[in-house]
Amino acid sequence: MSIGNRYTTPKFSLSIDTRSLACFRIALGLIIATDMLLRLADVRAHYSDDGLWPRAEAFKQIGATPWLWSFQLLDGSVFFNALMLLLTCASGFWLAVGWRTRLALPCCLLLVTSVQNRLPGVNMGADTLISVLLFWSLFLPGMAWRQARLRSPGHTITGWPSRALLLQICLMYWATALFKSDPVWREEGSAVQLAIAIESFQKPLAASALQFPSFLQFLTAATLWLEELGPIIALLGNRYWIARTLAVFAFQFFHLAGIGLTMRLGIFPWTCGAAWLLFLPGPFWDWLASKLGATLRVPRTTNSQFPTPKELRSSYFDLCSPVLVCVFLFYIVWWNAATLYPTWLSKSFPASFKIPGHWIGLSQNWQFFAPRPATRDGWYVGRAVLEDGRIVDPLHGGVPVSWEHPRSGIASEFKNARWHKHLHGMFLVRSGPFIRAYAEYAVREWNNNHTTKVRSFELFYMLRDHYHPEDGTRRVKVYPFNDEGSKGGIHFEGDLRWEQEQEAAGKKAQQ
């Protein structure tokens, strides 16, 4: 890695301006800290032995998923897990401050991974992205904003570490664009409309946007164009810095305004926005400094050589970082290619090859709303028979069981995006252990807070499929469940279309 003159003008650039790097780390650190504070509100339900996933259940899964290590598995108390979340929050602030960044980065990566592995069901795309951003940042120089102030001339970080970090972000968008192969994306143009029609994901602006189907059809095509061509424009050299800057702000608007105002995706829009700060070119910061009246301390010349402070030198792996980075870069490209084209490459990249990636924070999963948006939506209803013979719904405070659509909307049935991800996801993937643990949690919570105990309990998912509106709302019994489905999975009573769709998808994958 080298840090040198940023004013050369190649057609494409895989370098990072030091001011962009510093700004990125500040944003990423603040996002991590904020996320941990938000998780703290659900520390008992999500991380303690009294919650959705007690350690006894987690230990049963370790054999199948050996990479799911977590410091939180050492103790199941609320106090210990709250302390771990606060410690991880502090590591995020540490990264944002920029003091001893070389030490802050691995500490932050370890603690964030530990939190993510404690209850993987609540993880979202943002969590995968945060892990890979922290991992690739290990190979970049340790620095803070004070070393890349706006009125400083700045430096350009070049070499394989900077290339790998930028290519990882680009690869995420190229992969998710290629995954979007369904006609609703490529032919019909209805994908965005289907995505924001999922009521449990909706924010208030989504209902207004659905009134303009033609505009949403345009946004479907625009999304594909942005994901496919936007990263290429963002990699242009400094002679095209205006186009490069516009591409960065296009992605910022896409995530923070387009997605962030219509869909409940937690910290995902903010994490993507932080990642795109890395692409801001040096000339943009010079232009911003001039507009703010800041004068560069060192005149800009094409041949000037700037001193390289100790803090800006390569990080832990000075001698072997290019080799390591190239190996890891090849690894993630191979992973994504095998996922995109399983018929051709699945045998060359078996599941065992993914274990190292999970261990070090390089797991790749960029199938966002692909191959088409998951249009299966719904909410849960519990039916508990109490010892005194009453039948109540413990999920809704003990009211009589109702199968009617929630008055305040499906989104109100889920406390936040992480609750939605876990509860919605465990139905979509038919996760027996998670569903059983959730049912036991609901019964345990009722029994702990009421004198009349639960004698028997059934859990139902009120399923709505926007791709098949003719089906209406179907009542699907998810607990107790039968472990013997036609394909060896869980069979849910009332879920008529699932096995047919799975068989059709399997045949399509084999063709």
C-alpha positions as CSV (number, residue, x, y, z in Angstrom):
1,M,0.0,0.0,0.0
2,S,1.1,3.5,-0.7
3,I,-0.2,7.0,0.1
4,G,0.8,9.4,-2.6
5,N,-0.3,12.1,-5.0
6,R,-4.0,12.0,-5.7
7,Y,-4.0,14.3,-8.6
8,T,-3.0,11.9,-11.3
9,T,-5.8,11.4,-13.8
10,P,-6.3,7.8,-14.8
11,K,-9.6,6.9,-16.4
12,F,-10.5,4.7,-13.4
13,S,-9.4,4.9,-9.8
14,L,-9.4,2.3,-7.1
15,S,-7.9,4.6,-4.5
16,I,-9.4,6.3,-1.4
17,D,-8.9,9.9,-0.3
18,T,-7.8,10.1,3.3
19,R,-10.6,12.5,4.1
20,S,-13.2,10.1,2.7
21,L,-11.7,7.3,4.8
22,A,-11.9,9.3,7.9
23,C,-15.5,10.4,7.2
24,F,-16.4,6.8,6.5
25,R,-15.0,5.6,9.8
26,I,-16.8,8.3,11.8
27,A,-20.1,7.4,10.1
28,L,-19.6,3.6,10.5
29,G,-18.6,4.0,14.2
30,L,-21.7,6.1,15.0
31,I,-23.9,3.6,13.2
32,I,-22.5,0.7,15.2
33,A,-22.9,2.7,18.5
34,T,-26.5,3.7,17.7
35,D,-27.4,0.1,16.6
36,M,-26.1,-1.3,20.0
37,L,-28.2,1.3,21.9
38,L,-31.3,0.3,19.9
39,R,-30.6,-3.4,20.6
40,L,-30.3,-2.6,24.3
41,A,-34.1,-2.0,24.4
42,D,-34.6,-5.7,23.6
43,V,-31.7,-7.2,25.6
44,R,-33.9,-9.5,27.6
45,A,-35.9,-10.8,24.7
46,H,-33.1,-11.2,22.2
47,Y,-30.0,-12.1,24.2
48,S,-30.9,-13.5,27.6
49,D,-31.9,-17.0,28.6
50,D,-35.4,-15.7,29.3
51,G,-35.8,-14.6,25.6
52,L,-36.4,-15.9,22.1
53,W,-33.3,-17.9,21.9
54,P,-32.0,-19.3,25.2
55,R,-28.4,-20.6,25.3
56,A,-29.6,-24.1,25.6
57,E,-31.2,-23.8,22.1
58,A,-28.1,-22.0,20.7
59,F,-25.8,-24.8,21.9
60,K,-27.9,-27.3,20.0
61,Q,-27.2,-25.5,16.7
62,I,-23.4,-25.1,17.2
63,G,-22.7,-28.5,15.6
64,A,-24.4,-27.4,12.4
65,T,-23.1,-23.9,12.5
66,P,-19.7,-24.0,14.2
67,W,-18.9,-20.3,13.3
68,L,-21.7,-19.0,15.5
69,W,-19.4,-18.2,18.4
70,S,-20.4,-15.4,20.8
71,F,-19.1,-14.0,24.0
72,Q,-22.7,-13.7,25.1
73,L,-22.9,-17.4,25.3
74,L,-20.8,-17.3,28.4
75,D,-23.7,-15.9,30.5
76,G,-27.4,-15.7,29.9
77,S,-28.2,-12.9,32.4
78,V,-29.7,-9.6,31.3
79,F,-27.0,-7.7,33.1
80,F,-24.1,-9.5,31.3
81,N,-25.7,-9.1,27.9
82,A,-26.5,-5.5,28.5
83,L,-22.9,-4.9,29.5
84,M,-21.7,-6.6,26.3
85,L,-24.0,-4.4,24.2
86,L,-22.7,-1.3,26.0
87,L,-19.1,-2.4,25.5
88,T,-19.8,-2.9,21.7
89,C,-21.4,0.5,21.6
90,A,-18.3,2.0,23.2
91,S,-16.1,0.3,20.5
92,G,-18.3,2.1,17.9
93,F,-17.6,5.4,19.5
94,W,-14.0,4.5,19.8
95,L,-13.8,3.9,16.0
96,A,-15.6,7.2,15.3
97,V,-13.3,9.2,17.5
98,G,-10.3,7.8,15.6
99,W,-8.0,7.3,18.6
100,R,-5.7,4.3,18.0
101,T,-7.8,3.1,15.1
102,R,-5.6,0.0,14.5
103,L,-6.6,-1.3,17.9
104,A,-10.2,-0.1,17.7
105,L,-11.0,-1.9,14.4
106,P,-10.3,-5.5,15.5
107,C,-12.0,-4.9,18.9
108,C,-15.0,-3.5,17.1
109,L,-15.1,-6.4,14.7
110,L,-14.9,-9.0,17.4
111,L,-17.6,-7.4,19.6
112,V,-20.0,-6.8,16.7
113,T,-19.6,-10.3,15.4
114,S,-20.3,-11.6,18.9
115,V,-23.5,-9.7,19.1
116,Q,-24.6,-10.8,15.6
117,N,-23.9,-14.4,16.4
118,R,-25.9,-14.5,19.6
119,L,-29.3,-14.4,17.8
120,P,-28.7,-14.7,14.1
121,G,-32.4,-14.5,13.3
122,V,-32.5,-10.7,13.9
123,N,-29.6,-10.0,11.6
124,M,-30.2,-8.1,8.4
125,G,-28.3,-7.1,5.3
126,A,-26.8,-4.2,7.2
127,D,-25.1,-6.6,9.7
128,T,-23.4,-8.5,6.9
129,L,-22.3,-5.3,5.3
130,I,-20.9,-3.9,8.6
131,S,-18.8,-7.1,9.1
132,V,-17.2,-7.0,5.7
133,L,-16.6,-3.2,6.0
134,L,-14.8,-3.7,9.3
135,F,-12.8,-6.7,8.0
136,W,-11.4,-4.9,4.9
137,S,-10.7,-1.8,7.0
138,L,-8.2,-3.8,9.0
139,F,-5.8,-3.6,6.1
140,L,-6.1,0.2,5.7
141,P,-4.1,2.8,7.6
142,G,-5.2,3.8,11.1
143,M,-6.1,7.5,11.1
144,A,-8.6,10.0,12.4
145,W,-10.3,13.1,11.0
146,R,-7.6,15.3,12.6
147,Q,-5.1,13.8,10.2
148,A,-7.3,14.5,7.2
149,R,-8.9,17.9,7.9
150,L,-10.8,19.6,5.2
151,R,-8.2,22.3,4.8
152,S,-5.4,19.8,4.5
153,P,-4.4,18.7,1.0
154,G,-5.2,15.1,1.8
155,H,-3.5,12.0,0.5
156,T,-4.6,9.1,-1.7
157,I,-4.5,5.6,-0.3
158,T,-3.6,3.2,-3.1
159,G,-2.8,-0.5,-3.2
160,W,-4.7,-3.8,-2.9
161,P,-6.4,-3.0,0.4
162,S,-8.1,0.1,-0.9
163,R,-9.0,-1.7,-4.1
164,A,-10.5,-4.7,-2.2
165,L,-12.7,-2.5,0.0
166,L,-14.1,-0.5,-3.0
167,L,-14.6,-3.6,-5.1
168,Q,-16.4,-5.4,-2.2
169,I,-18.9,-2.6,-2.1
170,C,-19.3,-2.6,-5.9
171,L,-19.5,-6.4,-5.9
172,M,-22.5,-6.2,-3.5
173,Y,-24.4,-4.1,-6.0
174,W,-23.4,-6.1,-9.1
175,A,-24.3,-9.3,-7.4
176,T,-27.7,-8.1,-6.2
177,A,-28.5,-6.8,-9.7
178,L,-27.6,-10.2,-11.2
179,F,-29.7,-12.0,-8.6
180,K,-32.7,-9.9,-9.8
181,S,-33.6,-12.2,-12.6
182,D,-37.4,-12.6,-12.2
183,P,-39.7,-11.1,-14.9
184,V,-41.0,-8.6,-12.3
185,W,-37.6,-7.0,-12.4
186,R,-36.6,-7.5,-16.0
187,E,-39.8,-7.5,-18.0
188,E,-42.9,-6.4,-16.0
189,G,-41.3,-3.7,-14.0
190,S,-43.5,-4.3,-11.0
191,A,-40.8,-5.3,-8.5
192,V,-40.6,-2.0,-6.6
193,Q,-44.4,-1.9,-6.3
194,L,-44.4,-5.5,-5.0
195,A,-41.7,-4.7,-2.5
196,I,-43.2,-1.6,-0.9
197,A,-46.7,-3.3,-1.0
198,I,-45.5,-5.7,1.8
199,E,-47.4,-4.1,4.6
200,S,-45.2,-5.3,7.4
201,F,-42.3,-3.5,5.8
202,Q,-44.1,-0.3,5.1
203,K,-43.4,3.2,6.4
204,P,-46.1,5.9,6.0
205,L,-44.7,7.2,2.7
206,A,-45.1,3.7,1.0
207,A,-48.9,4.0,0.9
208,S,-48.6,7.3,-1.0
209,A,-46.0,5.9,-3.4
210,L,-48.3,3.0,-4.3
211,Q,-50.7,5.5,-5.8
212,F,-48.3,6.1,-8.7
213,P,-47.7,2.7,-10.4
214,S,-46.2,4.1,-13.5
215,F,-43.6,6.0,-11.5
216,L,-42.8,2.8,-9.5
217,Q,-42.3,1.0,-12.8
218,F,-39.7,3.6,-13.8
219,L,-38.0,3.2,-10.4
220,T,-37.7,-0.5,-11.0
221,A,-35.7,0.1,-14.1
222,A,-33.8,2.9,-12.5
223,T,-32.8,0.6,-9.6
224,L,-31.3,-2.0,-12.0
225,W,-29.4,0.7,-13.9
226,L,-28.1,2.3,-10.7
227,E,-26.9,-1.1,-9.3
228,E,-25.3,-2.2,-12.6
229,L,-23.7,1.1,-13.8
230,G,-23.5,3.3,-10.7
231,P,-20.4,1.5,-9.2
232,I,-18.6,1.8,-12.6
233,I,-19.1,5.6,-12.6
234,A,-18.1,5.8,-8.9
235,L,-14.7,4.3,-9.9
236,L,-13.9,6.9,-12.5
237,G,-10.7,8.8,-12.1
238,N,-10.3,12.3,-10.7
239,R,-10.7,13.9,-14.1
240,Y,-14.4,12.8,-13.9
241,W,-14.8,13.7,-10.3
242,I,-18.1,15.5,-10.8
243,A,-19.7,12.4,-12.3
244,R,-18.1,10.3,-9.6
245,T,-19.5,12.6,-6.9
246,L,-23.0,12.6,-8.5
247,A,-22.9,8.8,-8.5
248,V,-22.1,8.7,-4.8
249,F,-25.0,11.1,-4.0
250,A,-27.3,9.2,-6.2
251,F,-26.7,6.1,-4.1
252,Q,-27.1,8.2,-0.9
253,F,-30.5,9.4,-2.2
254,F,-31.5,5.9,-3.3
255,H,-30.9,4.5,0.2
256,L,-31.7,7.3,2.6
257,A,-34.7,8.8,0.8
258,G,-36.0,6.1,-1.6
259,I,-35.6,3.0,0.6
260,G,-35.3,4.7,4.0
261,L,-38.6,6.6,3.8
262,T,-40.7,3.8,2.4
263,M,-39.5,0.5,4.0
264,R,-38.6,-0.6,7.5
265,L,-35.1,-1.9,7.0
266,G,-33.4,-0.8,10.2
267,I,-29.9,0.6,9.8
268,F,-29.4,-0.8,6.3
269,P,-29.9,2.5,4.4
270,W,-27.6,4.3,6.8
271,T,-24.9,1.6,6.5
272,C,-25.0,1.7,2.7
273,G,-24.8,5.5,2.9
274,A,-21.7,5.3,5.1
275,A,-20.0,2.9,2.7
276,W,-20.5,5.2,-0.3
277,L,-18.5,8.0,1.5
278,L,-15.4,6.0,0.6
279,F,-15.9,6.8,-3.1
280,L,-15.9,10.6,-2.7
281,P,-12.9,11.8,-4.7
282,G,-10.2,14.3,-3.5
283,P,-11.3,17.1,-5.8
284,F,-14.7,17.0,-4.1
285,W,-13.2,17.8,-0.7
286,D,-11.1,20.6,-2.3
287,W,-14.2,22.1,-3.9
288,L,-16.1,21.8,-0.6
289,A,-13.2,23.5,1.2
290,S,-13.2,26.3,-1.2
291,K,-17.0,26.8,-0.8
292,L,-16.6,26.9,3.0
293,G,-13.7,29.3,2.8
294,A,-11.1,26.9,4.0
295,T,-7.6,27.3,2.4
296,L,-5.4,24.3,1.8
297,R,-2.3,24.5,3.8
298,V,-0.1,23.1,1.0
299,P,-0.5,24.3,-2.6
300,R,-1.8,21.7,-5.0
301,T,0.9,20.7,-7.5
302,T,1.1,17.7,-9.7
303,N,4.5,16.6,-8.5
304,S,4.3,17.4,-4.8
305,Q,5.3,14.6,-2.5
306,F,3.6,14.8,0.9
307,P,5.2,13.3,4.0
308,T,3.8,10.1,5.2
309,P,3.0,10.3,9.0
310,K,3.4,7.2,11.1
311,E,-0.4,7.0,11.5
312,L,-0.9,6.8,7.8
313,R,1.3,3.8,7.1
314,S,-0.2,0.4,6.4
315,S,-1.8,-1.4,9.3
316,Y,-1.0,-4.8,10.8
317,F,0.0,-6.6,7.7
318,D,2.7,-4.3,6.2
319,L,4.6,-7.1,4.4
320,C,2.0,-9.6,3.6
321,S,-1.2,-7.5,3.2
322,P,-1.1,-7.5,-0.6
323,V,-1.0,-11.3,-0.7
324,L,-3.7,-11.7,2.0
325,V,-5.9,-9.2,0.4
326,C,-5.7,-10.8,-3.0
327,V,-6.5,-14.2,-1.5
328,F,-9.5,-12.9,0.3
329,L,-10.6,-10.9,-2.7
330,F,-10.5,-14.0,-4.9
331,Y,-12.4,-15.9,-2.1
332,I,-15.4,-13.5,-2.1
333,V,-15.6,-13.3,-5.9
334,W,-15.6,-17.1,-6.0
335,W,-18.3,-17.2,-3.3
336,N,-20.5,-14.8,-5.1
337,A,-20.0,-16.5,-8.4
338,A,-20.9,-19.9,-6.9
339,T,-24.1,-18.4,-5.4
340,L,-25.1,-16.7,-8.7
341,Y,-24.5,-19.7,-10.8
342,P,-25.0,-22.8,-8.5
343,T,-25.6,-25.2,-11.4
344,W,-22.1,-24.6,-12.8
345,L,-20.1,-23.7,-9.7
346,S,-21.7,-25.2,-6.6
347,K,-19.4,-28.2,-6.6
348,S,-16.4,-26.0,-6.8
349,F,-17.5,-24.0,-3.7
350,P,-19.1,-26.4,-1.2
351,A,-20.7,-25.3,2.0
352,S,-17.6,-26.2,4.0
353,F,-15.7,-23.5,2.1
354,K,-17.9,-20.8,3.6
355,I,-16.9,-21.6,7.2
356,P,-13.7,-19.5,7.1
357,G,-15.7,-16.6,5.7
358,H,-18.2,-16.8,8.5
359,W,-15.4,-16.9,11.1
360,I,-13.5,-13.9,9.9
361,G,-16.5,-11.7,8.9
362,L,-16.4,-12.1,5.1
363,S,-19.7,-14.0,4.6
364,Q,-21.5,-12.9,1.4
365,N,-25.2,-12.7,1.0
366,W,-26.5,-10.0,-1.3
367,Q,-29.8,-11.5,-2.5
368,F,-31.8,-8.3,-1.7
369,F,-35.3,-8.5,-3.1
370,A,-34.1,-11.2,-5.5
371,P,-34.9,-13.0,-7.7
372,R,-38.1,-11.2,-6.9
373,P,-39.4,-9.4,-3.7
374,A,-40.6,-11.9,-1.1
375,T,-44.3,-11.1,-1.4
376,R,-45.5,-13.4,1.4
377,D,-46.5,-11.2,4.3
378,G,-48.6,-11.6,7.5
379,W,-48.8,-11.5,11.2
380,Y,-49.0,-14.0,14.1
381,V,-52.0,-14.9,16.3
382,G,-51.7,-17.1,19.4
383,R,-54.4,-19.3,20.7
384,A,-53.8,-20.3,24.4
385,V,-56.2,-22.4,26.4
386,L,-55.8,-21.4,30.1
387,E,-56.3,-23.6,33.1
388,D,-59.7,-22.0,33.8
389,G,-60.9,-22.9,30.3
390,R,-60.6,-19.4,28.8
391,I,-59.2,-19.0,25.3
392,V,-57.0,-15.9,24.8
393,D,-54.3,-14.6,22.6
394,P,-51.1,-14.1,24.7
395,L,-49.3,-12.3,21.9
396,H,-51.8,-9.4,22.1
397,G,-52.1,-9.0,25.9
398,G,-54.7,-11.8,26.5
399,V,-57.5,-10.4,24.4
400,P,-60.0,-12.9,22.7
401,V,-58.5,-14.6,19.7
402,S,-59.2,-12.6,16.5
403,W,-58.4,-13.5,12.9
404,E,-59.2,-10.1,11.6
405,H,-56.7,-7.7,10.0
406,P,-54.9,-5.6,12.6
407,R,-56.6,-2.2,12.9
408,S,-53.4,-0.3,13.0
409,G,-51.8,-2.3,10.2
410,I,-49.5,-5.3,10.0
411,A,-46.4,-3.2,10.6
412,S,-47.6,-2.3,14.1
413,E,-47.6,-6.0,15.0
414,F,-43.7,-6.0,15.1
415,K,-41.9,-3.8,17.6
416,N,-39.1,-2.8,15.3
417,A,-37.2,-4.0,12.2
418,R,-35.2,-6.7,14.1
419,W,-38.4,-8.2,15.6
420,H,-39.9,-8.2,12.2
421,K,-36.8,-9.8,10.6
422,H,-36.8,-12.6,13.1
423,L,-40.5,-13.4,13.3
424,H,-41.2,-12.9,9.6
425,G,-38.0,-14.7,8.6
426,M,-38.6,-17.8,10.7
427,F,-41.9,-18.4,8.9
428,L,-40.4,-17.8,5.4
429,V,-37.5,-20.2,5.9
430,R,-39.7,-22.6,7.9
431,S,-37.2,-22.6,10.8
432,G,-38.5,-25.2,13.3
433,P,-36.1,-24.4,16.2
434,F,-36.8,-20.7,16.0
435,I,-40.6,-21.2,15.8
436,R,-40.6,-23.6,18.7
437,A,-38.4,-21.3,20.8
438,Y,-40.8,-18.4,20.1
439,A,-43.8,-20.4,21.1
440,E,-42.1,-21.4,24.3
441,Y,-41.1,-17.8,24.9
442,A,-44.8,-16.6,24.5
443,V,-46.0,-19.2,26.9
444,R,-43.2,-18.5,29.4
445,E,-43.9,-14.7,29.3
446,W,-47.6,-15.3,30.0
447,N,-47.0,-17.7,32.8
448,N,-44.5,-15.4,34.5
449,N,-47.0,-12.5,34.5
450,H,-50.3,-14.2,35.2
451,T,-51.6,-16.5,37.9
452,T,-53.7,-18.5,35.5
453,K,-51.3,-20.6,33.5
454,V,-51.4,-21.8,29.9
455,R,-52.6,-25.4,29.5
456,S,-52.1,-25.6,25.7
457,F,-50.9,-23.2,23.0
458,E,-51.1,-23.0,19.2
459,L,-49.4,-20.4,17.0
460,F,-50.8,-19.3,13.7
461,Y,-49.5,-17.1,10.9
462,M,-52.0,-15.1,9.0
463,L,-50.5,-15.4,5.5
464,R,-51.1,-12.9,2.7
465,D,-49.3,-13.4,-0.6
466,H,-49.3,-10.2,-2.8
467,Y,-48.2,-12.3,-5.8
468,H,-51.4,-14.3,-5.4
469,P,-54.0,-11.8,-4.1
470,E,-56.8,-14.2,-5.1
471,D,-55.9,-16.3,-2.1
472,G,-56.9,-13.7,0.4
473,T,-55.6,-14.1,4.0
474,R,-55.0,-17.7,4.9
475,R,-54.6,-19.1,8.5
476,V,-51.5,-21.2,8.6
477,K,-50.8,-23.3,11.8
478,V,-47.1,-23.1,12.5
479,Y,-47.0,-24.6,16.0
480,P,-47.2,-27.4,17.0
481,F,-45.8,-28.4,13.6
482,N,-45.2,-31.7,11.8
483,D,-41.5,-32.3,11.0
484,E,-42.2,-34.5,8.1
485,G,-42.9,-32.5,5.0
486,S,-42.8,-33.8,1.4
487,K,-39.2,-32.6,1.1
488,G,-38.1,-33.5,4.7
489,G,-38.8,-30.0,6.0
490,I,-41.6,-28.6,8.2
491,H,-45.1,-28.9,6.9
492,F,-47.4,-26.1,7.8
493,E,-51.1,-26.8,7.7
494,G,-52.8,-24.3,5.4
495,D,-49.7,-23.2,3.5
496,L,-50.9,-24.6,0.2
497,R,-48.6,-23.0,-2.3
498,W,-45.2,-23.3,-0.6
499,E,-44.2,-26.8,-1.7
500,Q,-45.4,-26.2,-5.2
501,E,-43.3,-23.0,-5.4
502,Q,-40.3,-24.8,-4.0
503,E,-40.6,-27.7,-6.5
504,A,-40.9,-25.2,-9.3
505,A,-37.8,-23.2,-8.1
506,G,-35.8,-26.5,-7.8
507,K,-36.6,-27.5,-11.4
508,K,-35.7,-24.0,-12.6
509,A,-32.4,-24.1,-10.8
510,Q,-31.5,-27.5,-12.5
511,Q,-32.2,-26.2,-16.0
